[in-house]
Each structure stands twice: as C-alpha cells, then as structure tokens.
Amino acid sequence: MAVTRRRLLGLAAGCAVLPWARALTGAPAAVMPACLSKAQSRAFQAWMLRIVNAQMEQGPSPRWQHRDCAGLVRFAVNEALTVHDARWMRANGIGSDGQLPPELELTPAQQVLRNRWVQTGGTVGHYVSAIGLVQNNSRFIGRDVNQAQPGDLLFFDQGDEHHLMVWMGARIAYHTGTVTPNDNGLRTVDVPQLKTWKDTRWQPAVDNPNFAGMFRLAFLT
C-alpha cells in the first residue's frame, strides 16, 4: 500500500475525538458525543451481529434504504443503538428466543450517536459513504484479521471502488449489489474461504495492497 494511502486511512486510536481526513479537508477534528462503556460496547457488538444475521437470513428489511455495503453497516449500527422493545422486534422479524443481548441503556448524551455520521467536509447527517465511514467514523485497528472483533469493518480500496465487509467471527458478511432481479445482494463467506479467494484483490491479507485493513467504530471502547 502506498504511503499516501496508508496516511489517508491510518486513523486516530482514541474514542473522545472522531478520526478526521485532514489530508483531504484540512479541517480540525470533530468532538464526538459520549462513547460507549465496555459493557455497552459488547452489547452493541452482539446486537449489530444479530441485526446483520437477520438481514442475511430473512432478506433486507423494508426499513433499510440505500442498499449497498455502507448501507448495511449504517442500518445495522443505527438499529443496534435503538431501544429493542416488542414493537422493534416485530418490525425487524426478530423473535425473543431468550438469548437476546442485553439492552445498551444509553445515556441522553450517548443517544445522539444514532444516525450521527460525520461526512467528508465535516457535516453530520444520516448518510455517509464507505470511505467516509472508515475515515471519519472509525479507527484503524490493523491489517491482521486476528485482531478483529465482532462488528469490525474490513475496508477494501480498489482505486475507483471502495467496499466494506462486516466481521462476524467465523464468517464475513457484506452487500455486493444485485446480480439478478431476484438477488438481494447479501452475501456471507467463511473467513478461510475469503483468505484464499481466487481474486486476490479481495483477500484480507497484509500483503494485499487493496486491503486497507480492519476498522472499529470510533464510539466503541
């Protein structure tokens, strides 16, 4: 990976300040609302995986708009940060099986994290692109997938195309776009399978110049 690209994607490691693409904007870092505690972070990660799994098993929720790789992440993050009451469970087709993650119990300061994405240029809103998601809303973890935690993001830079995948543990989930009219674009792949993918541009390997690395949402502890 070129030095300039590594500098572009090598994000701040702290939780109190959002990473910022200074090389692009020259703007100061944006102060972030309160981060989640360790217990809240674990609960968030569990809910995020549960929500992504529901999309894979049942198909995209009608409430999920902008269906692409970054859209999957935005939807799962925002739904993980909401209150998971009976109405939410019905709307998302998730049954109470006795093994649901604990609620996050967000403080008022933490509740503003939902739908708060810092975009290129510094504005804050409901939408952010794949590259904006890792540049301005995540921190760089490394390029060794053994460092990954549930809900971490794999970012691939193919030059004119950027792509996100979600680390699920034994599997990786992503939205690749529709191929046929009946294709919802959702995919999962086992980690060993992706490591040996025939098209080496998509292998999460330290020697793959197209693999920018693993990123973790900045509000997680």
Accessible surface in RSA format (square Angstrom, percent):
REM  Atomic radii and reference values for relative SASA: ProtOr
REM  Chains: A
REM  Algorithm: Lee & Richards
REM  Probe-radius: 1.40
REM  Slices: 20
REM RES _ NUM      All-atoms   Total-Side   Main-Chain    Non-polar    All polar
REM                ABS   REL    ABS   REL    ABS   REL    ABS   REL    ABS   REL
RES MET A   1    54.97  28.5   3.31   2.2  51.67 123.0   5.02   4.3  49.95  66.2
RES ALA A   2    62.14  57.1  44.36  68.5  17.78  40.4  55.68  78.4   6.46  17.1
RES VAL A   3    93.37  61.4  89.55  81.1   3.82   9.2  89.83  78.1   3.54   9.6
RES THR A   4   104.11  74.0  96.31  97.6   7.81  18.6  79.70 107.1  24.41  36.9
RES ARG A   5    70.45  29.6  67.03  34.2   3.42   8.1  11.32  15.5  59.13  35.8
RES ARG A   6   127.29  53.4 120.45  61.4   6.83  16.3  22.74  31.1 104.54  63.4
RES ARG A   7   184.35  77.4 161.26  82.2  23.09  55.0  60.73  83.0 123.61  74.9
RES LEU A   8    41.54  23.1  36.64  26.2   4.90  12.3  38.18  26.8   3.37   9.1
RES LEU A   9     3.98   2.2   3.71   2.7   0.27   0.7   3.98   2.8   0.00   0.0
RES GLY A  10    45.51  56.1   0.00   N/A  45.51  56.1  19.91  54.6  25.60  57.3
RES LEU A  11    21.47  12.0   4.41   3.2  17.06  42.9   6.93   4.9  14.54  39.1
RES ALA A  12    53.03  48.8  36.47  56.3  16.56  37.7  48.46  68.2   4.57  12.1
RES ALA A  13    83.02  76.3  62.87  97.0  20.15  45.8  63.02  88.8  20.00  53.0
RES GLY A  14    40.50  49.9   0.00   N/A  40.50  49.9  35.74  98.1   4.76  10.7
RES CYS A  15    31.59  23.9  25.11  28.0   6.49  15.2  24.80  62.8   6.79   7.3
RES ALA A  16    72.98  67.1  62.38  96.3  10.60  24.1  68.19  96.0   4.79  12.7
RES VAL A  17    63.19  41.6  62.02  56.1   1.17   2.8  62.02  53.9   1.17   3.2
RES LEU A  18     5.97   3.3   5.12   3.7   0.86   2.2   5.12   3.6   0.86   2.3
RES PRO A  19     1.70   1.2   0.18   0.2   1.52   5.5   1.70   1.4   0.00   0.0
RES TRP A  20    28.86  11.6   8.50   4.1  20.36  47.8   8.50   4.5  20.36  33.0
RES ALA A  21     5.95   5.5   2.06   3.2   3.89   8.9   5.74   8.1   0.21   0.6
RES ARG A  22   143.88  60.4 134.09  68.4   9.79  23.3  55.31  75.6  88.57  53.7
RES ALA A  23    89.59  82.4  42.52  65.6  47.07 107.1  55.96  78.8  33.63  89.1
RES LEU A  24   101.14  56.3  66.21  47.4  34.93  87.8  68.87  48.4  32.27  86.9
RES THR A  25    51.30  36.5  14.81  15.0  36.49  87.0  22.74  30.5  28.56  43.2
RES GLY A  26    64.23  79.2   0.00   N/A  64.23  79.2  31.35  86.0  32.88  73.6
RES ALA A  27    25.50  23.4  21.10  32.6   4.40  10.0  25.50  35.9   0.00   0.0
RES PRO A  28   105.59  77.0  99.46  90.7   6.13  22.3 101.18  83.5   4.40  27.4
RES ALA A  29    34.24  31.5  15.79  24.4  18.45  42.0  15.79  22.2  18.45  48.9
RES ALA A  30    27.41  25.2  20.07  31.0   7.34  16.7  27.41  38.6   0.00   0.0
RES VAL A  31   118.27  77.8 105.50  95.5  12.77  30.8 105.50  91.7  12.77  34.6
RES MET A  32    20.68  10.7   8.26   5.5  12.41  29.6   8.91   7.6  11.77  15.6
RES PRO A  33    24.69  18.0   9.47   8.6  15.22  55.3  22.59  18.7   2.10  13.0
RES ALA A  34    46.35  42.6  29.08  44.9  17.27  39.3  41.55  58.5   4.80  12.7
RES CYS A  35    32.24  24.4  16.49  18.4  15.74  37.0  11.99  30.4  20.24  21.8
RES LEU A  36     1.69   0.9   0.00   0.0   1.69   4.2   0.19   0.1   1.50   4.0
RES SER A  37    55.84  47.2  45.21  60.3  10.64  24.5  49.85 106.1   6.00   8.4
RES LYS A  38   140.79  68.7 136.95  84.0   3.84   9.1  80.14  72.1  60.65  64.6
RES ALA A  39    61.85  56.9  53.85  83.1   8.00  18.2  54.76  77.1   7.09  18.8
RES GLN A  40    23.65  13.2  22.09  16.1   1.56   3.7  13.16  28.0  10.49   8.0
RES SER A  41     3.59   3.0   3.59   4.8   0.00   0.0   3.59   7.6   0.00   0.0
RES ARG A  42   151.26  63.5 145.21  74.0   6.05  14.4  67.96  92.9  83.30  50.5
RES ALA A  43     4.90   4.5   2.17   3.3   2.74   6.2   4.28   6.0   0.62   1.7
RES PHE A  44     0.62   0.3   0.62   0.4   0.00   0.0   0.62   0.4   0.00   0.0
RES GLN A  45    17.25   9.6  17.25  12.6   0.00   0.0   3.34   7.1  13.90  10.5
RES ALA A  46    42.26  38.9  30.47  47.0  11.79  26.8  38.22  53.8   4.04  10.7
RES TRP A  47     2.62   1.0   2.62   1.3   0.00   0.0   2.62   1.4   0.00   0.0
RES MET A  48     0.14   0.1   0.14   0.1   0.00   0.0   0.00   0.0   0.14   0.2
RES LEU A  49    27.66  15.4  27.66  19.8   0.00   0.0  27.66  19.4   0.00   0.0
RES ARG A  50    60.70  25.5  57.91  29.5   2.78   6.6  23.62  32.3  37.08  22.5
RES ILE A  51     1.05   0.6   1.00   0.7   0.05   0.1   1.05   0.8   0.00   0.0
RES VAL A  52     0.00   0.0   0.00   0.0   0.00   0.0   0.00   0.0   0.00   0.0
RES ASN A  53    36.57  25.2  36.57  35.3   0.00   0.0   6.02  14.5  30.55  29.5
RES ALA A  54     6.75   6.2   4.17   6.4   2.58   5.9   5.83   8.2   0.92   2.4
RES GLN A  55     4.89   2.7   4.89   3.6   0.00   0.0   0.03   0.1   4.86   3.7
RES MET A  56    38.84  20.1  11.35   7.5  27.49  65.5   9.33   7.9  29.52  39.1
RES GLU A  57   139.18  79.9  99.30  75.1  39.87  94.9  43.34  83.8  95.83  78.2
RES GLN A  58   108.37  60.6  67.97  49.7  40.40  96.2  42.24  89.9  66.13  50.2
RES GLY A  59    16.46  20.3   0.00   N/A  16.46  20.3   9.70  26.6   6.76  15.1
RES PRO A  60    28.44  20.7  12.65  11.5  15.80  57.4  12.65  10.4  15.80  98.2
RES SER A  61    10.32   8.7   4.98   6.6   5.34  12.3  10.32  22.0   0.00   0.0
RES PRO A  62   118.40  86.3  94.27  85.9  24.13  87.7  98.93  81.7  19.48 121.0
RES ARG A  63   105.77  44.4  80.75  41.2  25.02  59.6  47.51  64.9  58.26  35.3
RES TRP A  64     3.94   1.6   1.30   0.6   2.64   6.2   1.68   0.9   2.27   3.7
RES GLN A  65   132.80  74.3 118.88  86.9  13.92  33.1  36.07  76.8  96.73  73.4
RES HIS A  66   116.36  63.6  96.34  67.0  20.02  51.2  68.87  71.0  47.49  55.3
RES ARG A  67   109.45  46.0  84.35  43.0  25.10  59.8  28.84  39.4  80.61  48.9
RES ASP A  68    60.26  42.2  59.25  59.0   1.00   2.4  29.65  69.8  30.61  30.5
RES CYS A  69    13.55  10.2  10.49  11.7   3.06   7.2   0.29   0.7  13.26  14.3
RES ALA A  70     3.90   3.6   3.90   6.0   0.00   0.0   3.90   5.5   0.00   0.0
RES GLY A  71     1.35   1.7   0.00   N/A   1.35   1.7   0.40   1.1   0.95   2.1
RES LEU A  72     1.02   0.6   1.02   0.7   0.00   0.0   1.02   0.7   0.00   0.0
RES VAL A  73     0.91   0.6   0.91   0.8   0.00   0.0   0.91   0.8   0.00   0.0
RES ARG A  74    12.91   5.4  12.91   6.6   0.00   0.0   4.81   6.6   8.10   4.9
RES PHE A  75    15.46   7.7   9.77   6.1   5.69  14.8  14.87   9.0   0.59   1.7
RES ALA A  76     0.00   0.0   0.00   0.0   0.00   0.0   0.00   0.0   0.00   0.0
RES VAL A  77     1.41   0.9   1.41   1.3   0.00   0.0   1.41   1.2   0.00   0.0
RES ASN A  78    14.67  10.1  14.67  14.2   0.00   0.0   4.37  10.5  10.29   9.9
RES GLU A  79     7.95   4.6   7.95   6.0   0.00   0.0   0.00   0.0   7.95   6.5
RES ALA A  80     0.16   0.1   0.00   0.0   0.16   0.4   0.00   0.0   0.16   0.4
RES LEU A  81     6.84   3.8   0.17   0.1   6.67  16.8   0.34   0.2   6.50  17.5
RES THR A  82    32.07  22.8  23.20  23.5   8.86  21.1   4.22   5.7  27.84  42.1
RES VAL A  83   105.45  69.4 101.13  91.6   4.31  10.4 101.44  88.1   4.01  10.9
RES HIS A  84    18.10   9.9   0.16   0.1  17.94  45.9   1.07   1.1  17.03  19.8
RES ASP A  85    74.54  52.2  64.70  64.4   9.84  23.3  35.54  83.7  38.99  38.9
RES ALA A  86    65.57  60.3  54.38  83.9  11.19  25.5  59.26  83.5   6.31  16.7
RES ARG A  87   187.08  78.5 184.12  93.9   2.96   7.0  53.66  73.3 133.42  80.9
RES TRP A  88    17.42   7.0  12.57   6.1   4.85  11.4  17.01   9.1   0.41   0.7
RES MET A  89    17.52   9.1  17.01  11.3   0.51   1.2  17.08  14.5   0.44   0.6
RES ARG A  90   176.29  74.0 149.22  76.1  27.06  64.4  81.53 111.4  94.76  57.4
RES ALA A  91    53.07  48.8  25.32  39.1  27.75  63.1  37.60  53.0  15.47  41.0
RES ASN A  92    10.09   7.0   1.43   1.4   8.66  20.9   4.93  11.9   5.17   5.0
RES GLY A  93    43.51  53.7   0.00   N/A  43.51  53.7  30.19  82.8  13.32  29.8
RES ILE A  94    11.62   6.6   3.86   2.9   7.76  18.7   7.16   5.2   4.46  12.1
RES GLY A  95    50.50  62.3   0.00   N/A  50.50  62.3  40.18 110.3  10.33  23.1
RES SER A  96    96.55  81.6  61.21  81.7  35.34  81.4  33.94  72.3  62.61  87.7
RES ASP A  97    83.92  58.8  51.15  50.9  32.77  77.5  44.12 103.8  39.81  39.7
RES GLY A  98    74.38  91.7   0.00   N/A  74.38  91.7  40.59 111.4  33.79  75.7
RES GLN A  99   151.54  84.7 126.33  92.3  25.21  60.0  39.26  83.6 112.28  85.2
RES LEU A 100    50.96  28.4  27.94  20.0  23.02  57.9  27.94  19.6  23.02  61.9
RES PRO A 101    20.63  15.0   7.77   7.1  12.87  46.8  14.29  11.8   6.34  39.4
RES PRO A 102    94.30  68.7  83.08  75.7  11.22  40.8  94.24  77.8   0.06   0.4
RES GLU A 103    63.91  36.7  47.84  36.2  16.07  38.3  39.63  76.6  24.28  19.8
RES LEU A 104     8.02   4.5   4.68   3.3   3.34   8.4   5.13   3.6   2.89   7.8
RES GLU A 105   139.86  80.3 117.41  88.8  22.45  53.5  57.79 111.8  82.07  67.0
RES LEU A 106    29.46  16.4  10.93   7.8  18.54  46.6  10.93   7.7  18.54  49.9
RES THR A 107    64.59  45.9  60.92  61.8   3.66   8.7  62.27  83.6   2.32   3.5
RES PRO A 108   109.98  80.2 102.56  93.5   7.42  27.0 103.73  85.6   6.25  38.9
RES ALA A 109    56.16  51.6  43.76  67.5  12.40  28.2  54.01  76.1   2.15   5.7
RES GLN A 110    11.90   6.7  11.79   8.6   0.11   0.3   0.07   0.2  11.83   9.0
RES GLN A 111   100.18  56.0  89.40  65.3  10.78  25.7  25.04  53.3  75.14  57.0
RES VAL A 112    78.72  51.8  67.96  61.5  10.76  25.9  75.39  65.5   3.32   9.0
RES LEU A 113     9.15   5.1   3.07   2.2   6.07  15.3   3.07   2.2   6.07  16.3
RES ARG A 114    82.31  34.6  69.47  35.4  12.84  30.6  18.93  25.9  63.39  38.4
RES ASN A 115    37.67  26.0  31.18  30.1   6.49  15.6   4.65  11.2  33.02  31.9
RES ARG A 116    80.72  33.9  67.37  34.3  13.36  31.8   9.17  12.5  71.55  43.4
RES TRP A 117     8.48   3.4   8.48   4.1   0.00   0.0   8.48   4.5   0.00   0.0
RES VAL A 118     0.47   0.3   0.47   0.4   0.00   0.0   0.47   0.4   0.00   0.0
RES GLN A 119    43.31  24.2  43.31  31.7   0.00   0.0  15.73  33.5  27.58  20.9
RES THR A 120    77.05  54.8  54.45  55.2  22.60  53.9  47.91  64.4  29.14  44.1
RES GLY A 121    54.08  66.7   0.00   N/A  54.08  66.7  25.34  69.5  28.75  64.4
RES GLY A 122    28.99  35.8   0.00   N/A  28.99  35.8  10.62  29.1  18.38  41.2
RES THR A 123    87.82  62.5  80.76  81.9   7.06  16.8  80.50 108.1   7.32  11.1
RES VAL A 124    69.04  45.4  37.21  33.7  31.83  76.7  37.21  32.3  31.83  86.3
RES GLY A 125    17.62  21.7   0.00   N/A  17.62  21.7  17.62  48.4   0.00   0.0
RES HIS A 126   131.30  71.8 120.53  83.8  10.77  27.5  90.00  92.8  41.30  48.1
RES TYR A 127   102.11  47.7 101.38  57.7   0.73   1.9  72.73  54.7  29.38  36.2
RES VAL A 128     2.54   1.7   1.41   1.3   1.12   2.7   2.54   2.2   0.00   0.0
RES SER A 129    42.63  36.0  39.17  52.3   3.46   8.0  31.83  67.8  10.81  15.1
RES ALA A 130    10.77   9.9   7.86  12.1   2.91   6.6   7.86  11.1   2.91   7.7
RES ILE A 131    37.66  21.4  36.95  27.5   0.71   1.7  36.95  26.6   0.71   1.9
RES GLY A 132     0.54   0.7   0.00   N/A   0.54   0.7   0.54   1.5   0.00   0.0
RES LEU A 133     0.00   0.0   0.00   0.0   0.00   0.0   0.00   0.0   0.00   0.0
RES VAL A 134     0.00   0.0   0.00   0.0   0.00   0.0   0.00   0.0   0.00   0.0
RES GLN A 135     0.36   0.2   0.36   0.3   0.00   0.0   0.00   0.0   0.36   0.3
RES ASN A 136     2.15   1.5   2.15   2.1   0.00   0.0   0.00   0.0   2.15   2.1
RES ASN A 137     7.88   5.4   6.32   6.1   1.56   3.8   3.23   7.8   4.65   4.5
RES SER A 138     0.00   0.0   0.00   0.0   0.00   0.0   0.00   0.0   0.00   0.0
RES ARG A 139    25.53  10.7  25.53  13.0   0.00   0.0   2.51   3.4  23.02  14.0
RES PHE A 140    60.97  30.5  48.04  29.8  12.93  33.6  48.04  29.1  12.93  37.0
RES ILE A 141    37.17  21.2  19.00  14.2  18.17  43.8  21.08  15.2  16.10  43.7
RES GLY A 142     9.03  11.1   0.00   N/A   9.03  11.1   9.03  24.8   0.00   0.0
RES ARG A 143    34.84  14.6  28.39  14.5   6.45  15.4  12.31  16.8  22.53  13.7
RES ASP A 144    61.74  43.2  58.77  58.5   2.97   7.0  20.32  47.8  41.42  41.3
RES VAL A 145     8.85   5.8   6.90   6.2   1.95   4.7   6.90   6.0   1.95   5.3
RES ASN A 146   125.06  86.2  90.12  87.1  34.94  84.1  29.94  72.1  95.12  91.9
RES GLN A 147    85.61  47.9  69.95  51.1  15.65  37.3  31.29  66.6  54.32  41.2
RES ALA A 148    19.58  18.0   0.00   0.0  19.58  44.5   0.00   0.0  19.58  51.9
RES GLN A 149    75.91  42.5  75.31  55.0   0.60   1.4  18.97  40.4  56.94  43.2
RES PRO A 150    54.91  40.0  54.74  49.9   0.18   0.6  54.74  45.2   0.18   1.1
RES GLY A 151     3.57   4.4   0.00   N/A   3.57   4.4   1.69   4.6   1.89   4.2
RES ASP A 152     0.76   0.5   0.61   0.6   0.15   0.4   0.15   0.4   0.61   0.6
RES LEU A 153     0.00   0.0   0.00   0.0   0.00   0.0   0.00   0.0   0.00   0.0
RES LEU A 154     0.00   0.0   0.00   0.0   0.00   0.0   0.00   0.0   0.00   0.0
RES PHE A 155     0.11   0.1   0.11   0.1   0.00   0.0   0.11   0.1   0.00   0.0
RES PHE A 156     0.00   0.0   0.00   0.0   0.00   0.0   0.00   0.0   0.00   0.0
RES ASP A 157    10.66   7.5  10.66  10.6   0.00   0.0   0.07   0.2  10.59  10.6
RES GLN A 158    22.48  12.6   3.11   2.3  19.37  46.1   3.95   8.4  18.53  14.1
RES GLY A 159    47.94  59.1   0.00   N/A  47.94  59.1  29.08  79.8  18.86  42.2
RES ASP A 160   146.38 102.5 102.48 102.0  43.90 103.8  52.29 123.1  94.09  93.8
RES GLU A 161    90.73  52.1  85.90  65.0   4.83  11.5  29.09  56.3  61.63  50.3
RES HIS A 162    60.97  33.3  44.72  31.1  16.24  41.6  26.37  27.2  34.59  40.3
RES HIS A 163    17.56   9.6  17.56  12.2   0.00   0.0   6.57   6.8  10.99  12.8
RES LEU A 164     1.50   0.8   0.01   0.0   1.49   3.7   0.05   0.0   1.45   3.9
RES MET A 165     7.03   3.6   6.72   4.4   0.30   0.7   7.03   6.0   0.00   0.0
RES VAL A 166     1.05   0.7   1.05   1.0   0.00   0.0   1.05   0.9   0.00   0.0
RES TRP A 167    25.40  10.2  25.40  12.3   0.00   0.0  19.94  10.6   5.45   8.8
RES MET A 168    17.97   9.3   2.60   1.7  15.37  36.6   2.60   2.2  15.37  20.4
RES GLY A 169    30.40  37.5   0.00   N/A  30.40  37.5  23.97  65.8   6.43  14.4
RES ALA A 170    82.39  75.8  62.95  97.1  19.44  44.2  72.10 101.5  10.30  27.3
RES ARG A 171    80.72  33.9  79.94  40.8   0.78   1.8  29.20  39.9  51.52  31.2
RES ILE A 172     0.00   0.0   0.00   0.0   0.00   0.0   0.00   0.0   0.00   0.0
RES ALA A 173     0.00   0.0   0.00   0.0   0.00   0.0   0.00   0.0   0.00   0.0
RES TYR A 174    26.22  12.2  25.35  14.4   0.87   2.3   8.42   6.3  17.80  21.9
RES HIS A 175     5.99   3.3   3.75   2.6   2.24   5.7   2.40   2.5   3.59   4.2
RES THR A 176    67.15  47.8  37.94  38.5  29.21  69.6  10.32  13.9  56.83  85.9
RES GLY A 177    28.76  35.5   0.00   N/A  28.76  35.5  27.38  75.1   1.38   3.1
RES THR A 178    95.76  68.1  66.47  67.4  29.29  69.8  34.70  46.6  61.06  92.3
RES VAL A 179   114.57  75.4  81.69  74.0  32.87  79.2  87.16  75.7  27.40  74.3
RES THR A 180    71.24  50.7  65.61  66.5   5.63  13.4  61.20  82.2  10.03  15.2
RES PRO A 181   142.24 103.7  99.74  90.9  42.50 154.5 113.04  93.3  29.20 181.4
RES ASN A 182   149.64 103.2 114.39 110.5  35.25  84.9  34.91  84.0 114.73 110.9
RES ASP A 183    26.93  18.9  16.92  16.8  10.01  23.7  15.12  35.6  11.81  11.8
RES ASN A 184    60.82  41.9  49.26  47.6  11.55  27.8  22.12  53.2  38.70  37.4
RES GLY A 185     0.00   0.0   0.00   N/A   0.00   0.0   0.00   0.0   0.00   0.0
RES LEU A 186    17.64   9.8   3.53   2.5  14.12  35.5   3.53   2.5  14.12  38.0
RES ARG A 187    74.18  31.1  69.62  35.5   4.55  10.8  34.49  47.1  39.69  24.1
RES THR A 188    57.00  40.5  29.17  29.6  27.83  66.3   3.12   4.2  53.88  81.4
RES VAL A 189     7.55   5.0   3.44   3.1   4.11   9.9   7.55   6.6   0.00   0.0
RES ASP A 190    75.94  53.2  74.74  74.4   1.20   2.8  12.26  28.8  63.69  63.5
RES VAL A 191    14.58   9.6  14.58  13.2   0.00   0.0  14.58  12.7   0.00   0.0
RES PRO A 192    91.24  66.5  87.27  79.6   3.97  14.4  89.83  74.2   1.41   8.8
RES GLN A 193    96.39  53.9  88.99  65.0   7.40  17.6  32.48  69.1  63.91  48.5
RES LEU A 194     3.08   1.7   3.08   2.2   0.00   0.0   3.08   2.2   0.00   0.0
RES LYS A 195    88.91  43.4  76.96  47.2  11.95  28.4  39.44  35.5  49.47  52.7
RES THR A 196   106.28  75.6  83.42  84.6  22.85  54.5  70.43  94.6  35.85  54.2
RES TRP A 197    82.79  33.2  79.33  38.4   3.46   8.1  64.06  34.2  18.73  30.4
RES LYS A 198   203.52  99.3 174.50 107.1  29.02  69.1 125.64 113.1  77.88  83.0
RES ASP A 199    51.46  36.0  43.88  43.7   7.59  17.9  27.83  65.5  23.63  23.6
RES THR A 200    85.87  61.1  82.64  83.8   3.23   7.7  52.04  69.9  33.83  51.1
RES ARG A 201   111.63  46.9 110.70  56.4   0.93   2.2  43.17  59.0  68.46  41.5
RES TRP A 202    40.34  16.2  40.34  19.5   0.00   0.0  29.91  15.9  10.42  16.9
RES GLN A 203    33.18  18.6  33.18  24.3   0.00   0.0   0.23   0.5  32.95  25.0
RES PRO A 204     6.36   4.6   0.13   0.1   6.23  22.6   0.29   0.2   6.07  37.7
RES ALA A 205    29.43  27.1  24.20  37.3   5.23  11.9  29.43  41.4   0.00   0.0
RES VAL A 206    94.20  62.0  83.27  75.4  10.93  26.3  83.27  72.3  10.93  29.7
RES ASP A 207   122.15  85.6  92.16  91.7  29.99  70.9  45.64 107.4  76.50  76.3
RES ASN A 208    11.26   7.8   7.79   7.5   3.47   8.4   7.95  19.1   3.31   3.2
RES PRO A 209    73.26  53.4  71.79  65.4   1.48   5.4  73.03  60.3   0.23   1.4
RES ASN A 210    30.45  21.0  30.43  29.4   0.02   0.0   0.02   0.0  30.43  29.4
RES PHE A 211     0.00   0.0   0.00   0.0   0.00   0.0   0.00   0.0   0.00   0.0
RES ALA A 212     2.14   2.0   0.00   0.0   2.14   4.9   0.00   0.0   2.14   5.7
RES GLY A 213     0.00   0.0   0.00   N/A   0.00   0.0   0.00   0.0   0.00   0.0
RES MET A 214     0.00   0.0   0.00   0.0   0.00   0.0   0.00   0.0   0.00   0.0
RES PHE A 215     0.00   0.0   0.00   0.0   0.00   0.0   0.00   0.0   0.00   0.0
RES ARG A 216    24.39  10.2  24.31  12.4   0.08   0.2   1.73   2.4  22.66  13.7
RES LEU A 217     1.55   0.9   0.90   0.6   0.66   1.7   0.90   0.6   0.66   1.8
RES ALA A 218     0.00   0.0   0.00   0.0   0.00   0.0   0.00   0.0   0.00   0.0
RES PHE A 219     9.90   5.0   9.90   6.1   0.00   0.0   9.90   6.0   0.00   0.0
RES LEU A 220     4.07   2.3   3.96   2.8   0.11   0.3   3.96   2.8   0.11   0.3
RES THR A 221    80.17  57.0  42.64  43.2  37.53  89.4  52.47  70.5  27.70  41.9
END  Absolute sums over single chains surface
CHAIN  1 A    10593.4       8097.8       2495.6       5850.3       4743.1
END  Absolute sums over all chains
TOTAL         10593.4       8097.8       2495.6       5850.3       4743.1
